[in-house]
Amino acid sequence: MNIEFRISNFEFSFRISDFDIRIYHKLFFMRKILLYALANLFVVAAFSQESKTNDKRIAELEPQFEKVLKDWKAVGFAVAVVNRNKVIYSKGFGYRDYAKKIPVTTNTLFAIGSCTKAFTASLIGMLDNNKVVDIDKPAHNYLPDLAFYNNGMTDNITLRDMMCHRTGLPRHDYSWYLFSTSSRDSLVKRIQYMEPTGGVRDKWQYNNFMFMLQGVIAEKLTGQKWEQNIRSKILTPLNMTRTNFSVLDMAKDSDASLGYYIKNDSIIKKINYYNIDAMGPAGSINSSVNEMSHWVITWIEGGKFNGKEIIPSSFREQAISSQMVIGAAFPEQDVPDVFFSNYGFGWSLVSYRGHYRVEHGGNIDGFSASTCFFPTDSIGIIVLTNQNGSAVPSIVRNLIADKVLNLPYIDWSVNRKKVVDKAKAAALELKKNSTSMRKPGTKPSHPLKDYEGAFVNPGYGTMEIFENDDSLFARTSTKIFWLRHYNYDVFEPFEKDPEEGIDTSDAGQLKIQFNMDVNGTIQSALMALEPALKPIEFNKKEKEVALTAEMLQKYVGEYELGAGTARVYIKSNTLYLFVAGQPEYELASLGSDKFTIKSLTGYSLQFQKDEKNEIVSVSFIQPNGTFKASKKK
């Protein structure tokens, strides 16, 4: 099998396909085990569109394709199959717009998600072939500002390590999914704060940031944006004219699919496009099965398209060879001829029923994909669907592969359904037997207003906590969550969907724990956003108030502090503090005569006035106490 479910804290992982970040998100926040549906609860009208090419062997499978569409509650999908340098079958099934009943065609654009990674790796391969870069040299040689969590990582991680997911970094996907930004440079700066869970080259760990980083390095070396490089070096030579890099462009296309998910295992719901332009090199390409067939033909034909080399042959060989072991992938009893699981450069590798298969999955909100080829059989299969976290691509892919490779029939849909049902049952049993650690009858230590503020983690971003109608909410750059009190200073986040509102029917695993400093002030929030690491800490950053030099003047002076003196002065329209024997401290105004020391956590100054509204003293508030100093006359 090509999919493996592991029941642990209600999580599951794909063996060789990309793990859908939206599923990951739902697992944390809603404890949804799977987004797949139970069969026969809701019927989707399944039909196929006329195909330009019609291999009779594959055409015989069309009733099964329609059954897959219905059984898995999918709205639509498209498929293309190539043999050597020709498309032997292509067809669309179902709808690209469910409400308007607009059919899928072989030219319909879908988000291909992480199938993008092979494009980015190929760009690096071209630069390596042209001696512009050496994939075995430290990556920071080409991007001097690049820094990892420690010097050992910075000095040793290479582009080869990035291309095969062996840098030691876990996913850290919430950094880009919940704390999205339009700037790749700002995403690169976050990397140095991301803690590893292994040594460099110790183990395989999927990481989207490392493919984004490859794109940034290519931009640095070529002087062109990643999108321009992919367009000029790959898409244009392959006549992939409608393929694009942003859902903003896809939305403008006259034959683009909408995205969908299954709610409560039965209801088809439209989901908004998710813009990941900054993470583009890891997964933002949108394409059709017709144009993706050109891409697959190129790989089958040794890197050539219409006789012209596009992908350097030496790189192609490395890219589809084992660079890192993903996992043991021991043969299973019911499918003993599917085994081993390795990774090349942007491609996953598996022994599929006696045939060498190169494949990559893709998932992003509302879309799932599978791009694969069998290099020794010269067969390629592309399946694109508009269903979130869908089993459809792998089921359809396997049905086609078995047919064209003349393998004994396996009902992959039934096979997958058994795995899904088994995983659900195990998860429900685990949930049933679990004991809540919640302490009833407790309440927050502070008024809700005291929790308000911006909470910052340099590896992730900023989360705003605010009060509204006697409730706390958390806002990131992409989501809003209602925070339901759990116990003490711990809250449960529930996503506030713009259309669906707040669903509290199933609490998630994630909690937000607020912490105080020794003075009793809310100082930080902890969230377990990366399962293998300790909770990620977001430190509260008070909102700064801009003051002019004239407004700051009243604080200037010397203050008697014990046997010494603290001097407050203005430099470059900014207030500073200096105490003998210590460095110069920059101060930031928080309003109401209060300032924070920008370089220190938990340190602030509160100035006091007399009846004439003149500053007469200052209190230094710090972890070991509060110390008052009088202003010298």
Secondary structure, DSSP 8 states (H G I E B T S, - for coil): ---EEEEETTEEE-SSS---HHHHHHHHHH----S---TTSS-----B---SEE-HHHHTTHHHHHHHHHHTT--EEEEEEEETTEEEEEEEEEEEETTTTEE--TT-BEE-GGGGHHHHHHHHHHHHHTTS--TTSBGGGT-TT---SSHHHHHH-BHHHHHTT-SS----THHHHTS--S-HHHHHHHGGG---SS-TTTS----HHHHHHHHHHHHHHHSS-HHHHHIIIIITTTT--S-BS-HHHHTTSTTB--EEEEETTTEEEEE-----GGGHHHH--EE-HHHHHHHHHHHHTTTEETTEE-S-HHHHHHHTS-SEEEE-----SSSTTEEEEEE-SS-EEEEETTEEEEEEEEEETTEEEEEEEETTTTEEEEEEESBTT-SHHHHHHHHHHHHHTT-----HHHHHHHHHHHHHHHHHHHHHH------TT---SS-GGGG-EEEEETTTEEEEEEEETTEEEEE-SS-EEEEEEEETTEEEEEEEETTTEE--SS--S--EEEEE-TTS-EEEEEE--STTSS-EEEEEE-------HHHHGGG-EEEEETTEEEEEEEETTEEEEEETTS--EEEEEEETTEEEETTSTT-EEEEEE-TTS-EEEEEEEETTEEEEEEE--
